[in-house]
Amino acid sequence: MNCLVTGAGGFLGGCIARQLVARGDKVRALGRRDYPELQSLGVELARGDLLDRGRTIAACEGMDAVFHAAARSGIWGRWSDYYGPNVTGTEHVLAGCRRHGVGRLIYTSSPSVTFDGRDQRGVDESAPYASRWLCHYPHTKAIAEQQVLAANSVDGLLTCALRPHLIWGPGDPHLVPRLVERARAGQLRRIGDGRNLIDMVYIDNAAAAHLQAADALTAGSSVCGRAYFISQGEPVNCWQWIDQLLALAGLPPVERAIPFRAAWMAGGVLEAFHGVACPSREPRMTRFLAAQLGRSHYFDIRRAQNDFGYSAAVSTAEGMDRLGRHLAAASSPPAQSRK
């Protein structure tokens, strides 16, 4: 296939691009800067920003499939900071697909589109969108997801949305570094009783799910117009897993704890204070973060298994081993050259 990947400079988008190249597909990346690693693999670079309607539409020309993985993520910021990249940017991608007759659009969504702060235990895709939004990221992702799914079968375009949860692995620039940074600063506290279960997904599995969905996204297939939760398929204890991640970085387990209600209330107070006094600075705690760390959220992935054969080819144990070796290599001093 000729494939466009938005967000190819990011963690997931880059992995999708590499897997496409590895199996022989031709890949174009839409991005705002150069990506030497991808370009060395033969990836074509289309320079542009998602908010640039003209460049985004032009990048879709000649494509058989578009993998739309670019997004503004985070738990703090202005509404416009998220609405532009996540909603307007998706509208531009949809316009490009229609203009150039792209056959397939695979959209990277998030399980948080269904999360309102309460426990989610084994929920499937019948779960409704959240009735309250704890931050702008899931809200804007939900709007964009609905737009993508509504566009299915319009002007010959077939669409689906994938919801990978807590993507991790070697090269992760977000989850693991953030945990390690907070732990080293003495700012990491266990939220709640420490018994909450969560889903997550290894990076290679999350990317492979996108390729599998694209291959199955054909006229009349059950994949068309549907959303899918993507995970390892085996929930883990949130805080035991965090302790394992910290151990890989040579750090001790989290010992200090805060009751969930106290963390939730502190998040609300800090959100109000930062919103007035320092809106550009992210609070150390928010209600969304408290709920993510203190509530259970894991999902039923049988729809993805049944509709396009998804499975976690890289087990959690193997993924942790790979991450450990990566972190060890990254922290080792460079070998001294010999004369």
TORKOL-979807 format. One record per residue (C-alpha): residue in three letters; y, x negated, z negated. Coordinates in steps of 0.1 Angstrom, whole numbers, plus 5000, padded with zeros to 4 digits. Example, Ala and Ser with C-alpha at 12.3 -4.5 7.8 and 13.67 -1.06 7.14 Angstrom:
residues 2
ALA495548774922
SER498948634929
//
This chain:
residues 339
MET500050005000
ASN503749915003
CYS504949964967
LEU508349964950
VAL508349884913
THR511549954893
GLY511849764861
ALA509649484875
GLY511549234855
GLY510349404823
PHE507149374803
LEU505249674818
GLY506949674852
GLY506149304857
CYS502549354848
ILE502249654873
ALA503749434900
ARG501349144893
GLN498349374893
LEU499449524926
VAL499849184942
ALA496449074929
ARG494649354947
GLY496549294979
ASP499349554979
LYS502749454992
VAL505349484964
ARG509149524964
ALA510949494931
LEU514249674924
GLY516349474899
ARG519749344890
ARG518748974891
ASP516248724905
TYR512648714891
PRO511348374902
GLU507848434888
LEU507348754908
GLN509048604939
SER506648314938
LEU503848564941
GLY505348704973
VAL507249004957
GLU510249104977
LEU513449154957
ALA515749444964
ARG518949364944
GLY520549664928
ASP521049884897
LEU519450234893
LEU522950374888
ASP523750254923
ARG522550554943
GLY522850384977
ARG520950074967
THR518250274949
ILE517650504979
ALA517650205003
ALA514950034981
CYS512550324987
GLU512550275025
GLY509150205040
MET507350255007
ASP504050445003
ALA504350464965
VAL507050404939
PHE506250304903
HIS509250394883
ALA508950184851
ALA512650104846
ALA514350264816
ARG516850204788
SER514750194756
GLY515750174719
ILE516550384689
TRP520350354688
GLY523350384711
ARG525550634729
TRP524150924748
SER525750794780
ASP523950454775
TYR520550634778
TYR521450924801
GLY522650704829
PRO519650474834
ASN516950724823
VAL518151054839
THR520650964866
GLY518650664876
THR515550884880
GLU517451124900
HIS518350844924
VAL514750734926
LEU513751094935
ALA516451104961
GLY515150784976
CYS511650914977
ARG512751224995
ARG515051045019
HIS512350805031
GLY509251015029
VAL507550835000
GLY504150984994
ARG503650904957
LEU505850854926
ILE504250734893
TYR506750774865
THR506450574832
SER507350824804
SER506750804767
PRO504650994741
SER507851024721
VAL508951304744
THR506651524722
PHE507651364688
ASP509951534664
GLY509151334633
ARG506051524621
ASP502451394622
GLN500651404655
ARG496951374651
GLY494851374682
VAL497251594702
ASP496751634740
GLU499151704768
SER499452074759
ALA501851964731
PRO505352094739
TYR508351874743
ALA510051804709
SER512152084694
ARG514551834678
TRP515451484689
LEU515851194665
CYS517350964691
HIS518550964727
TYR515750764742
PRO512951024739
HIS515351304748
THR516451144780
LYS512951044789
ALA511851404785
ILE514551524808
ALA513551274834
GLU509851344830
GLN510451714836
GLN512451634867
VAL509651414881
LEU506951664875
ALA509051944889
ALA509451744921
ASN505651734928
SER504751874962
VAL508451904972
ASP509151745006
GLY505651605006
LEU506151394975
LEU503251384949
THR504251294913
CYS502751224879
ALA503951084846
LEU502150834823
ARG502950814786
PRO501750474773
HIS502150434736
LEU503350114718
ILE502649854746
TRP501749514732
GLY500249184743
PRO501248834754
GLY504848814766
ASP505849134747
PRO509649104743
HIS510049394720
LEU507449514695
VAL505949194681
PRO509148984682
ARG510949264663
LEU508349284636
VAL508148914632
GLU511948884630
ARG512249154603
ALA509349004584
ARG510848654584
ALA514248794573
GLY512448974544
GLN513549314558
LEU510149464566
ARG508949744542
ARG505949964544
ILE507050324549
GLY505050584531
ASP501550554516
GLY500250314543
ARG497450544555
ASN499050674587
LEU497150624619
ILE498750534652
ASP497850474689
MET498850174709
VAL497850014742
TYR497349664755
ILE499649564783
ASP496949514810
ASN495449854802
ALA498850024804
ALA499549874838
ALA496049944852
ALA496450304843
HIS499450324866
LEU497450184895
GLN494550414888
ALA496850714887
ALA498450614919
ASP495150584937
ALA494050924925
LEU497451094933
THR496351254966
ALA496951604979
GLY494951864960
SER493951634932
SER494251734895
VAL496651434889
CYS499451604909
GLY502351724887
ARG500651624854
ALA501551404825
TYR499051174807
PHE498851004773
ILE497650644776
SER496350434747
GLN493450224736
GLY491650544727
GLU490950424691
PRO493750484665
VAL494450214640
ASN495950214606
CYS499550134613
TRP500249894584
GLN496849714586
TRP497549644623
ILE501149524615
ASP499649294589
GLN497249164616
LEU500149104640
LEU502048914613
ALA499048704605
LEU498848594641
ALA502448474637
GLY501548284605
LEU503248534582
PRO502048714550
PRO501249084549
VAL503849344540
GLU503749404503
ARG506849604494
ALA506949974502
ILE509350264504
PRO508350634500
PHE508650814533
ARG511251064520
ALA513450784507
ALA513250604541
TRP513950924560
MET517051004538
ALA518250644540
GLY517950664578
GLY520050974579
VAL522750824557
LEU522850494577
GLU523050684610
ALA526050884598
PHE527750564585
HIS527150354616
GLY528150644638
VAL531650634623
ALA532150284611
CYS530250054635
PRO528650264663
SER527749954683
ARG525549814655
GLU522049944651
PRO521250064615
ARG518349884597
MET516750224593
THR516950554612
ARG515050874609
PHE513250804641
LEU512150464629
ALA511050604595
ALA508950864612
GLN507450614636
LEU506450384608
GLY505450644582
ARG503850934602
SER500550944621
HIS500850964659
TYR497750934680
PHE496651114711
ASP493751264730
ILE493351064763
ARG490551264778
ARG492751404806
ALA493451044819
GLN489750954815
ASN488651264834
ASP491351284861
PHE491550914872
GLY488850724853
TYR491150554828
SER489550334801
ALA490750054779
ALA489149774799
VAL490649514774
SER489449604739
THR491749594710
ALA489849294695
GLU490049104728
GLY493749184732
MET494449054697
ASP492548734704
ARG494648684736
LEU497848754717
GLY496948514690
ARG496248234715
HIS499548314732
LEU501548294700
ALA499847974690
ALA500647814723
ALA504247934721
SER504747784687
SER503047454694
PRO505347154701
PRO505247024736
ALA502846734741
GLN504546394742
SER504346214775
ARG502445894775
LYS503745574791
//
